[in-house]
Amino acid sequence: MDSNEWDTRYANTPGLVWSDEPNRFVVESVTGLTPGSALDVAAGEGRNAVWLAGQGWRVTAVDFSPVAVERGRQLAARRGVPVEWRVADVTTYRPVPGSYDLVLISYLHLPAEELARVLAAARNALRPGGTVVVVGHDRANLDGGTGGPQDPAILLTPEAVVDGLAGLRIQRAETARRPVPTEGGGSVDALDTVVVAARPVG
């Protein structure tokens, strides 16, 4: 899917396509870290970037959809927080090495080779002691969860993400359950890959 398709999807959806609240696993993974410089890769409409900025992080948010980035700007303005927004294709975007204390990759689904390049760029962008957080629909979600992409070739597994973060210290790597509300007032579980890793100091 290219940026034009995402632009159309965002433009044809009244309000936000996604929630304006941060992902629960992002909150879990970042809470307790000392705010510094953060990079939100494939930030979409900016819900996680805006939340991070509200927690005191200096955030750069990157997405290839100009429509999504504009929505992110509007959300940040409503919340009164500063975020640096960039329109760029994250499969070719290369952040300055060693320049971020946190890199977030949330629900970015790509073929294996492209994902590996994004993970390598995220790893290289970390300062010593910095943390990378990767969250996305797990391959197990196809049979055991709900929602998300239905192409197994672009779904995540903890093992594949860990392989792409070689050299980092893995702090969490699992398939986690995320309750999704249903129309009847109940919920069903989606299955997400959650990986948290840190760049060693020294």
N, C-alpha and C positions, 0 to 999 in steps of 0.2 A: 504494500500500500504506500502510495506516495503522498507528499504534502498536500497536493490539490484535493485528494480524496478526503483527507482529514479536515482540510479547510471547509469542504462542503458539509461534512458531518457536523462540525462545530457550528457553522453558519446556519444550518437548517434545524438546529435544536434550540428551542426557546430556553433561556437560562443556561445553566452549566450542564454539560454532558455528564460530568462527574460531580460528586459532592464537593462542597467548599471546605469540608473538614479534612484534616490530614488522615492518612492511612494509619490504622491502629498499630501496625508493626513498625512503621517509621517512628511513631511516638515512643513505643517501647524501646526501640533500639537507640534513639538519640537522647532520651531523657537521662540525665546524669552526666552527659558529656559537657565539657567546658566549651561554650560557644566561641567560634572563631570564624574562619572563612569556609563557606560551603558551596558546593556545586551540585545543582539538581539537573541530572541528565534526562532528557525527554520529559520535561516538566509539565507538559500538557497545559491545562488551564491554571496551573500554579498553586494548587491547594497545599501541597507539601512545602513548596518554596516560601509561600506566604506565612505558613505556620512557623517555619524555621526562623524567618525574619522576626516574627513576633517573640521568639525565644531569645533573641539577641544575636543570632548568626548574621554574618555578612554574606548574603546569598547572591550567587549568579545562577540564573535559570535559563536553560537552553532547550529549545524545541524547534522542529522544522516547520511547524504550522504558524504562519503569521496571525491567523485568526485566534488560535489558542494563546499565543503570546499576548495579544491585545486583551484578551479576557483576563489573563493573569495580571496584566498591568492594572486593569480596572479593579480586580479583587484586592490587589495590594493597596491601591488608593483608598478603597473603602475601609480597609483595615488600618490604614495610616502607617504602613511599614515600607521601608525601602528595599527594593529588589532590583538587581541589574538583569535586564532581560536581553537575550540574544536569540535571533532567528538563525538556526544552523542545523545541518543534518548531523546527528550525533554519530553516525557511522563513519564520518570523515572528520568530525570536529576533534581537535587535539588540544586539550587544555595544557597550560604551562606546567611542566613537570615539577613536582614538589611544592605546589602552591596552595593546596587545600587541606584543611583539617578534617573535612567531611565531604565524601562524595556519595550522592544518593542516586540509585537507579531503581525506579519504581514502575513496574508494569510495562517494561520495554520488552517486546517480543520480536525476536529476529532469528533468521537462520543461524546455525551454529557458528559459521565462520565470521559473520558480522558481529554477533554477540561477543565472540572472543576478542575481536579488535576493540570493542567498546570497553570490555572488562580490563583489557591491558592498558588502555588510556586512563581509565579510572584508577587503576593501581599505580600507574606512574605519576598521576596528579597529586597523590597523597604526600603530605609532609611526614617525616618521622613521627610516629605516635598518632597519625591520622587514622580515621575510620572510614570504611566503605560499607554501605548498607545496600543490599540488593533484595528486592521484593517483587514477586511476580506470580502469575498463575502457574501452578505445578502440573507436570504431566499427569500425575495421578488424578487431577481434577476431572479429566475426561470421563473416567468411570466412577469416581468416588465423590465428586463434588458438583458444583453448579456454576453456570456462566462461563465467561472467558472464551478465548479463542479455541477452536475445535481442531486445529492443525497441530498434531504432536510434534512436528518438526520445529515449531517456534515456541513451544512450551518449555518451562524451566525444570531442572532438577537440582537439588542441593549439590550433588556430586559434580555436575557440569559447571556450576557457578564456582565452586571451590577450585576446580581445575583451572579456571580462568583467572584465579587470583593467587597463583603460585607465588610463594615468597612472603605472603602476608600471614599473620597469626589469626587463625580462624577462632572466633569466639562463639559463633552460633551457626549451625547449618542444619536445617530441618524442613520437613513438610509440616506446615502449621494449619490449623483450622480457623477459618474466619466466618463468623455467622453473617448470613445475608438475610435481611427481613423479607418476608413473603406478604402477599396481599391480605392473607387471612390473619395477620397479626403475629404469626410465628416466625420461625427462621429455619433456614437450611444452611449447611456448611459448605463453603468453598475451600479448596485446598491450595495453599500458596507455598511457594519456596521462599524461605527467609534465610539469608546469609549475612552475617556481620563479621567483618575481618578488620584487623588493624595492622598498620605498617610498623614493624619493630623500630625501636629507637636505638640508634647506634649499630 
